[in-house]
Amino acid sequence: MRKTLRVCICVTALLSPGLALADPAKDVQVAGRALTFLENAPEGTAVMGVVFDPSKPASVAEKNAVMAVLGGGYAVGKLTLTGKPIEASAVAGASGVTALYVTTGAPYAAVGAAAKGKKLITIGSDPACATSGACAMSVSADPKVEILVNRSTAAAVGAAFKAAFRMLIREV
């Protein structure tokens, strides 16, 4: 009886929409595609800094998953993204990156402020990062593709998106 109850609980948890797990591979693909819709979009090879908080296991796990996806290069159209892990406390000194992917649990406000100062577009998988204004954009591929753009943050870092892209997103 207990074994049956445990199995039922596990199946219910896995099938519950509120408990869906993010797929970093899909989120990175959406983030990469979104970068190609920027006016003056990067082409060739670009480095995406993957910002994480080393004191938070979930942030480190997401960083590891994103870095695994980026591997030696992740091609998206005319753009090939490579990854560079960056501790959240080191964003102000980050160099050689085109964009920042902010992992869930990283200190959004501090990362966002440092990124704005460096005119770097920030992309996170958590919509709270974009709604707070710390990220210019949040992306999610599961259960469906959703892209949220913070207009004022995007403008502050000089990120302007093509009209075709703006029809596909939600702006705050």
Summary of the structure (lengths in Angstrom):
residues: 172
radius of gyration: 16.7
end to end distance: 49.4
largest distance: 61.4
contacts: 556
relative contact order: 0.16
helix: 44%
strand: 24%
